[in-house]
């Protein structure tokens, strides 16, 4: 029985769990919340928020909890304590970057909000690049790597050259993007991934 992921048909907090399912071979279905939010879906969500995941009798809310649940299911939390720690810290770094984008998107002055976001993003990128070993953060694919790839993919939609000053991170992004399951997914998405975050 497939797991179900409920969210709107946009590229945002749904992207990471979908990519985990793709690389891990987890059968899933996407439930588009359009026209069903707030009700009847709000009352079905553990915390009255989106996204939420259903796996049999289990319902999970909170996007990072969903991601960690799926990552555990497919075995990409890290093969050692060190790899787990690395993966976890960059997963949380992804969340910080995501919240920065959300703040900019909802700013009364969107242009100023995004200008501030990109100033702070450069600090995030510099710190992330220091953690790379070659073009990877961990020796095998982990949740953290997929998390960073997913937020980079979202940013690339509205600023394709944002990694121009960080060539190692660009190599990382290209490396993850070339994983066959990920490449195939973006060539033929199974779910609607309309761009949500826009500078203009």
Backbone as a ProteinNet text record, in pm:
[ID]
protein_1_A
[PRIMARY]
XXXXXXXXXXXXXXXXXXXXXXXXXXXXXXXXXXXXXXXXXXXXXXXXXXXXXXXXXXXXXXXXXXXXXXXXXXXXXXXXXXXXXXXXXXXXXXXXXXXXXXXXXXXXXXXXXXXXXXXXXXXXXXXXXXXXXXXXXXXXXXXXXXXXXXXXXXXXXXXXXXXXXXXXXXXXXXXXXXXXXXXXXXXXXXXXXXXXXXXX
[TERTIARY]
84.3	0	87.8	67.3	154.3	131.5	236.5	218.5	154.8	86.9	31	90.1	119.3	173	72.3	21.7	-80.2	-20.1	-35.6	17.3	-45.7	-13.8	-58.3	32.2	-15.6	60.3	166.4	252.4	360.8	491.8	601.6	732.4	774	758.6	793.2	826.2	747.5	779.9	751.1	688.9	663.7	781.6	874.4	978.2	1069.4	1115.1	1208.7	1148.7	1030.5	977.1	953.2	915.8	895.8	1028.1	1134.7	1265.2	1313.7	1287	1324.6	1252.4	1124	1047.8	1105.2	1142.2	1194.3	1325.3	1420.1	1550.1	1541.7	1446.2	1434.3	1339.3	1272.7	1181	1053.3	1013.9	890.8	773	676.5	557.6	476.7	438.8	366.2	260.9	165.8	67.5	62.4	35.3	29.4	-116	-156.5	-291.6	-283.7	-339.3	-336.2	-444.4	-400.8	-493.1	-580.9	-554.2	-634.1	-781.9	-863.3	-1006.5	-1050.1	-953.3	-984.5	-928.4	-880.1	-818.3	-891.4	-932.7	-892.7	-964.4	-1091.1	-1160.5	-1196.1	-1189.7	-1185.3	-1045.5	-937.8	-804.2	-747.5	-780.9	-722.6	-749.5	-869.6	-905.4	-840.5	-786.8	-720.2	-571.4	-517.4	-374.8	-349	-241.9	-214.4	-205.8	-154.5	-139.5	-215.6	-306.7	-384.9	-302.8	-195.2	-104.7	-72	-14.1	38.7	189.5	261.8	212.3	182.8	114.8	109.8	116.3	164.7	187.1	99.4	48.2	-27.1	41.4	73.8	134.2	56.9	-40.1	-127.3	-211.1	-199.7	-274.6	-200.7	-78.7	4.2	-12.8	-32.6	-36.1	75.2	151.6	263.5	252.5	258	265.8	407.7	429.5	559.7	654.7	696.7	770.2	900.7	976.2	1102.6	1080.8	974	941.3	906.2	831.6	798	925.6	1015	1139.8	1223.1	1233.7	1315	1251.3	1119.9	1050.8	1080.2	1065.4	1090.7	1238.5	1326.8	1470.7	1509.1	1448.2	1472.8	1421	1306.9	1243.7	1333.8	1404	1485.8	1634.9	1671.8	1809.8	1908.8	1867.5	1962.2	1984.3	1977.6	2005.8	2154.7	2234.7	2378.7	2423.3	2536.8	2585.2	2668.3	2702.1	2781	2729.9	2773.3	2733.7	2778.7	2899.7	2952.4	2870.5	2835.8	2756.7	2615.8	2560	2428.8	2434.4	2537.6	2551.4	2567.9	2648.6	2666.3	2535	2466.1	2338.5	2237.1	2231.3	2133.7	2162	2288.6	2315.9	2287.3	2309.9	2279.2	2129.6	2060.6	1914.1	1856.8	1908.2	1862.2	1904	2018.2	2062.3	1966	1919.7	1818.1	1695.3	1653.1	1534.6	1555.3	1674	1703.9	1693.4	1747.5	1741.7	1596.8	1522.6	1382.1	1304.1	1325.1	1253.3	1291.6	1415.5	1457.6	1384.9	1366.5	1291.7	1146.4	1087.6	947.6	928	1023.2	1015.8	1020.5	1110.3	1121.9	995.3	943.3	824.6	704.7	696.2	581.2	608.4	722.5	757.5	668.6	626.2	547.6	621.7	755	840.1	921.5	867.9	928.3	1070.5	1092.5	1226	1327.8	1293.1	1383	1399.2	1290.6	1296.8	1390.9	1384.2	1473.2	1617.2	1636.1	1771.7	1837.8	1763	1815.1	1841	1749.9	1768.1	1898	1926.8	2046.6	2174.5	2167.9	2284	2314.6	2210.3	2229.1	2260.2	2205.2	2229.9	2378.2	2447.8	2590.4	2666.5	2624.6	2687.9	2658.4	2533.1	2496.5	2578.8	2591.2	2662.7	2810.4	2868.9	3010.6	3033.8	2945.9	2959.5	2936.2	2838.4	2811.9	2930.6	2989	3099.3	3217.5	3236.4	3345	3326.4	3202.6	3173.2	3188.1	3205.7	3216.8	3349.1	3341.5	3460.6	3452.7	3524.2	3507.2	3375	3288.3	3159	3043.7	3076.2	2972.6	2991.9	2881.3	2886.3	2907.3	2857.6	2868.6	2912.9	2964.3	3021.9	2915.6	2793.4	2679.9	2566.1	2467.8	2353.5	2283.4	2256.2	2186.5	2071	1987.1	1878.3	1930.5	2039.3	2093.2	2129.5	2190.5	2226.1	2102	2000	1876	1808.6	1821	1761.7	1827.9	1960.2	2031.1	2002.3	2002.5	1969.8	1830.7	1734.6	1596.3	1583.5	1650.2	1639	1714.9	1826	1898	1811.1	1739.1	1653.2	1542.4	1487.7	1384.2	1440.2	1558.8	1620.4	1655.8	1703.4	1744.2	1629.2	1506.1	1391.1	1382.2	1420.5	1408.3	1542.8	1652.5	1786.1	1882.8	1883.1	1959.3	2108.9	2165.6	2310.7	2355.2	2270.9	2302.7	2424.6	2466	2584.1	2710.6	2702.1	2815.5	2944.5	2935.6	3056.1	3096.9	3030	3058.4	3066.5	3175.9	3185.9	3174.8	3223.8	3212.6	3066.3	2989.7	2847.4	2774.5	2817.7	2759	2786.8	2909.5	2944	2859.5	2838.3	2750.5	2610.1	2556.8	2421.2	2410	2510	2509.9	2518.8	2598.3	2616.9	2487	2416.6	2290	2185.6	2185	2089.2	2107.7	2226.8	2253.9	2218.6	2178	2132	2013.5	2016.3	1916	1771.1	1736	1596.4	1557.1	1651.1	1622.4	1616.1	1711.3	1711.2	1582.3	1541	1418.9	1295.9	1295	1179.6	1162.8	1270.1	1259.4	1233.4	1275.7	1245.2	1097.7	1036.6	895.4	830	803.8	748.6	615.5	601.4	479.2	374.1	415	324.4	338.9	236.8	249	348.3	444	544.5	551.7	441	437.6	525	597.1	685.3	603.4	643.4	575	656.6	786.3	871.8	919.7	890.8	924.8	966.4	1071.8	1118.6	1019.4	961.2	869.7	726.4
-119.3	0	124.3	216.6	334.6	429.6	502.7	612	727	815.5	933	1058.3	1155.2	1284.4	1390.6	1463.6	1564.7	1703.8	1780.9	1918.2	1986.3	2112.3	2183.4	2147.1	2174.2	2139.6	2241	2270.4	2367	2302.7	2362.1	2311.3	2385.9	2318.6	2379.7	2267.2	2254.4	2156.1	2012.3	1992.7	1857.2	1797.8	1881.9	1832.1	1729.9	1758	1667.1	1527.9	1514.4	1378.7	1305.7	1379.6	1315.5	1261.6	1338.7	1292.3	1170.9	1168.5	1051.6	927.3	941.1	828.3	784.1	879.8	846.3	768.3	818	749.8	619.7	611.6	492.5	388.3	418.4	322.1	301.5	404.4	396.5	433.5	345.1	375.2	482.8	586.1	695	751.4	819	894.3	1034.7	1130.4	1270.6	1315.4	1371.2	1423.9	1575.7	1633.6	1778.9	1841.4	1929.9	1990.3	2099.1	2135.3	2241.4	2203.9	2296.5	2274.2	2189.7	2140.5	2057.7	2117.1	2240.6	2306.8	2437.3	2466	2388.5	2255.9	2250.7	2123	2057.9	1924.6	1831.9	1794.1	1843.8	1794	1844.1	1966.6	2023	1933.8	1882.3	1798.1	1659.9	1623.4	1494.6	1501.5	1622.9	1642.4	1641.7	1577.7	1571.2	1707.4	1807.2	1940	2046.9	2004.4	2099.9	2177.7	2116.2	2182.4	2088.5	2145.1	2068.5	2088.6	1985.9	1857.5	1760.2	1651.5	1536.4	1409.8	1305.5	1177	1071.6	981.2	866.6	739.8	652.4	523	417.1	355.9	262.2	335.2	292.8	357	476.3	501	607.1	738.4	845.9	979.9	1062	1130.7	1211.1	1351.6	1451.4	1590.3	1640.7	1766.5	1833.7	1781.6	1870.6	1831.5	1757.8	1801.8	1733.8	1599.1	1586	1455.1	1357.4	1404.8	1321.7	1279.2	1374.7	1345	1243.6	1260	1167.4	1028.3	1023.6	894.3	820	889.3	825.7	790.3	877.2	850.3	726.9	710.1	589.6	466.8	481.8	371.4	321.6	412.7	373.6	365.2	391.8	371.4	476.8	604.8	710.5	813.2	767.3	858.2	865.9	778.9	778.6	645	593.6	462.4	464.7	583.2	595.6	715.1	725.8	841.4	971.4	968.8	1089.6	1128.6	1029.2	1058.2	1104.2	1042	1084.3	1229.7	1262.6	1398.9	1500	1466.4	1555.5	1575.1	1463.6	1470.5	1554.8	1536.8	1610	1760.6	1797.9	1941.3	2013.1	1945.3	2013.3	2006.9	1907.1	1907.5	2029.2	2057.9	2176	2305.4	2303.2	2420.3	2446.5	2338.9	2353.6	2424.6	2385.9	2446.6	2596.1	2634.2	2776.6	2853.2	2794.4	2859.8	2868.7	2762.3	2763	2872.9	2886.3	2988.8	3128.6	3144.9	3273	3305.1	3203.2	3223.4	3257.5	3184.2	3208.7	3350.5	3396.6	3533.2	3634.2	3612.7	3704.3	3702.8	3583.8	3569.3	3642.9	3645.1	3706.6	3848.5	3903.2	4038.9	4141	4246.6	4352.2	4413.1	4424.7	4470	4350.4	4277.6	4151.2	4169.7	4275.3	4298.8	4317	4396.7	4418.3	4289.6	4213.9	4088.6	3988.8	3977.8	3884.1	3934.6	4065.6	4119.9	4082.4	4093.8	4055.7	3905.2	3827.3	3682.4	3643.2	3701.5	3661.6	3707.1	3817.5	3856.7	3749.3	3703	3600.3	3464.7	3438	3310.1	3289.8	3394.4	3381.6	3327.3	3365.9	3313.7	3164.8	3126.4	2984.9	2903.9	2955	2881.8	2867.9	2973.2	2968.1	2863	2859.5	2761.2	2619.3	2602.9	2470.1	2419.8	2507.8	2464.4	2413	2469.3	2425.2	2280	2232.4	2097	1990.6	2033.3	1937.9	1862.4	1737.9	1658.2	1622.6	1699.4	1687.5	1751	1672.1	1727.7	1666.6	1606.9	1545.7	1580.7	1577.2	1600.5	1470.8	1361.1	1230.6	1127.7	1014.9	916.9	849.2	839	786.2	886.5	871.8	962	956.5	1075.1	1086.3	1184.7	1182	1279	1420.6	1451.3	1587	1631.5	1542.3	1578.1	1604.6	1522.3	1546	1675	1706.2	1829.3	1951.8	1952.4	2065.9	2072.4	1957.8	1958.2	2016.3	1978.3	2023	2174.2	2231.8	2376.6	2449	2392.9	2452.3	2449.8	2341.3	2329.6	2433.6	2459.1	2561.5	2700	2730.4	2861.1	2877.6	2769.7	2776.8	2814.9	2790.8	2827.7	2978.3	3056.3	3201.2	3273.2	3201.8	3261.4	3149.9	3114.9	2998.6	3005.3	3124	3137.2	3157.7	3124.7	3161	3088	2979.2	2905.9	2945.6	3050.6	3090.5	3113.9	3165.2	3191.5	3075.6	2962.5	2846.7	2721.2	2706.5	2598.1	2458	2437.1	2303.8	2268.8	2368.7	2343.6	2318.8	2386.9	2361.4	2217.8	2170.6	2032.1	1934.3	1967.3	1883.8	1878.5	1994.4	2002	1919.5	1931.5	1854.9	1704.9	1667.7	1526.7	1462.5	1530.8	1475.5	1476.9	1582	1591.2	1485.5	1425.4	1322.6	1181.9	1167.6	1037.1	995.2	875.8	837.7	862.2	828	845.3	992.9	1076.3	1219.1	1282.3	1246.5	1299	1261.6	1136.2	1089.5	1161.1	1186.6	1254.1	1394.7	1470.3	1607.8	1613.6	1511.9	1507.5	1478.6	1405.4	1369.7	1363.2	1480.1	1481.9	1407.2	1329.9	1253.4	1335.1	1448.4	1532.5	1676.8	1760.2	1900.7	1973.7	2041.6	2116.1	2258.7	2328.2	2465.9	2555.2	2646.8	2736.2	2826.6	2831	2914.3	3037.4	3017	3127.6	3204.9	3334	3420.8	3556.2	3612.4	3744.1	3851.4	3837.4	3939.7	3911.4
0	0	0	-92.5	-99.1	18	53.1	146.8	69.6	139.9	73.2	135.3	50.3	92.1	50.4	146.3	118.9	130.2	23.6	19.7	-100.5	-117	-236.2	-354.1	-475.5	-595.4	-630.6	-534.1	-552.2	-508.1	-549.7	-507.7	-380.5	-268.3	-139.6	-40.8	65.2	169	127.2	15.7	-34.1	-110.6	-156.6	-246.5	-179.1	-57.9	7.7	30.5	92.3	109	-23.1	-125.9	-256.5	-309.9	-297.6	-346	-267.8	-137.1	-57.1	-108.7	-135	-190.8	-324.4	-406.9	-539.5	-529.8	-452.7	-445.9	-367.2	-273.7	-191	-244.5	-355	-413.4	-332.5	-256.4	-178.4	-268.4	-277.8	-356.3	-283.8	-357.1	-292.5	-386.6	-324.5	-401.1	-343.9	-429.7	-388.2	-385	-271.9	-256.6	-263.1	-368.5	-385.4	-297.6	-208.5	-112.2	-173.3	-296.8	-360.3	-358	-309.1	-301.3	-183	-105.5	11.7	140.5	131.3	246.8	276.4	398.6	516	537	504.8	527.4	394.2	391.1	505.3	554.7	489.3	519.6	651.8	690	812.8	934.3	942.8	1057.3	1049.5	932.7	917.5	951.3	957.5	983.3	1134.3	1179.9	1323.4	1392.1	1321.2	1380.9	1303.5	1217.4	1141.2	1041	992.2	899	783.9	680.7	567.9	560.6	512.4	463.4	577	542.6	632.1	549.5	615.1	549.5	613.8	533.8	584	535.9	630.2	598.2	676.4	611.3	681.1	784.7	909.8	1018.3	1078.2	1031.3	1088.4	1012	1086.7	1028.4	1091.4	1008.4	1056.7	999.9	1087.3	1046.3	1066.1	1032	1043.1	934.5	847.7	727.4	755.7	855.8	883.4	951.3	1029.4	1086.4	975.2	876.5	760.2	687.6	666.6	595.9	672.5	802.5	882.3	887	894.1	892.8	762.8	651.2	522.2	505.7	554.6	543.5	623.7	739.7	819.8	746.6	685.2	611.9	498.8	432.7	317.3	349.6	475.9	518.7	475.4	477.6	438.2	549.9	674.5	786.8	817.8	755.4	779.5	835.7	787.9	829.5	956.7	1005.9	1128.7	1207.5	1332	1412.5	1346.6	1290.4	1227.3	1104.4	1023.4	903.4	941.3	1045.8	1094	1142.3	1219.4	1269.4	1157.7	1058.5	944.1	870	846.1	775.5	851.7	981.8	1062.3	1063.1	1073.6	1082.3	950.5	838.1	712.5	681.4	737.6	726.8	797.6	916.8	990.5	920.7	854.4	778.5	663.1	599.9	496.1	550.4	670.6	730	754.2	799.6	819.3	687.4	581.7	450.9	402.5	421.6	379.8	451	579.9	655	607.1	562.9	507.2	377.9	293.6	169.6	200.5	294.4	330	382.9	463.8	515.9	402	305.5	192.1	107.1	83.1	-0.4	58.5	189.6	257	305.6	266.3	307.5	235.8	305.1	239.1	120.2	132.8	23.1	-22.2	-119.7	-159.2	-212.9	-290.1	-345.7	-233.9	-133.7	-20.3	60.4	73.6	148.3	84.3	-48	-116.5	-119.5	-125.5	-120.5	12.2	120.8	252.2	257.6	198.9	198.3	129.7	13.2	-59.2	10.2	84.2	164.4	268.8	335.9	439.2	377.3	259.4	194.1	167.1	132.8	104.5	224.5	344.4	466	479.7	457.6	462.2	362.6	241	136.7	170.2	222.8	261.3	368	466.7	574.2	523.5	436.6	380.8	299.1	219.4	133.7	216.3	335.4	422.6	468.6	467.2	515.5	407.4	283.7	173.4	175.2	134.5	107.4	-40	-121.1	-265.3	-303.1	-365.2	-404.8	-324.5	-208.9	-126.9	20.8	94.1	238.3	314.9	261.4	325.9	221.9	270.4	178	92.8	147.6	72.9	82.2	-4.3	-3.2	132	187	315.2	303.2	406.6	415.4	401.6	470.9	467.5	327.4	251.1	114	30.1	46.1	-27.5	17.9	146.9	198.3	135.5	132.3	71.6	-77.5	-144.8	-287.3	-310.3	-227.8	-249.3	-234.1	-134.1	-116.5	-226.7	-272.7	-385.2	-511.1	-531.1	-648.8	-645.2	-528.4	-514.1	-545.6	-493.4	-517.8	-665.2	-727.6	-868.3	-959.7	-916.9	-999.1	-1020.3	-918.8	-933.5	-939.2	-915	-933.8	-974.9	-1103.2	-1150	-1123.7	-1112.7	-1099.1	-954.4	-856.7	-718.2	-662.7	-723.4	-677.4	-753.2	-831.6	-914.9	-839	-717	-637.5	-549.4	-563.2	-478	-565.8	-638.6	-736.9	-678	-555.1	-495.5	-466.8	-423.5	-401.3	-532.7	-638.2	-769.9	-813.3	-785.5	-819.2	-737.9	-610.3	-526.7	-585.5	-619.4	-674.2	-802.5	-887.7	-1013	-986.1	-885.3	-852.6	-805.6	-715.8	-666.4	-777.8	-856.9	-966.1	-1072.8	-1077.1	-1178.4	-1130.6	-1004	-956.3	-1044.2	-1099.4	-1200.2	-1159.1	-1035.2	-993.2	-985.5	-942.5	-932.2	-1070.4	-1153.7	-1290.6	-1362.3	-1348.2	-1414.8	-1360.6	-1230.8	-1171.1	-1227.3	-1234.1	-1282.7	-1433.4	-1504.3	-1647.2	-1671.8	-1579.2	-1593.4	-1455.1	-1394.5	-1257.9	-1249.2	-1141.8	-1120	-1045.4	-991.6	-912.5	-960	-939.9	-978.9	-889.5	-951.8	-876.9	-930.2	-922.4	-970.6	-882.5	-946.7	-872.3	-781.8	-655.2	-556.2	-519.5	-494.2	-452.1	-573.9	-575.3	-688.6	-636.3	-696.6	-654.9	-696.1	-814.8	-865.8	-821.4
[MASK]
++++++++++++++++++++++++++++++++++++++++++++++++++++++++++++++++++++++++++++++++++++++++++++++++++++++++++++++++++++++++++++++++++++++++++++++++++++++++++++++++++++++++++++++++++++++++++++++++++++++++

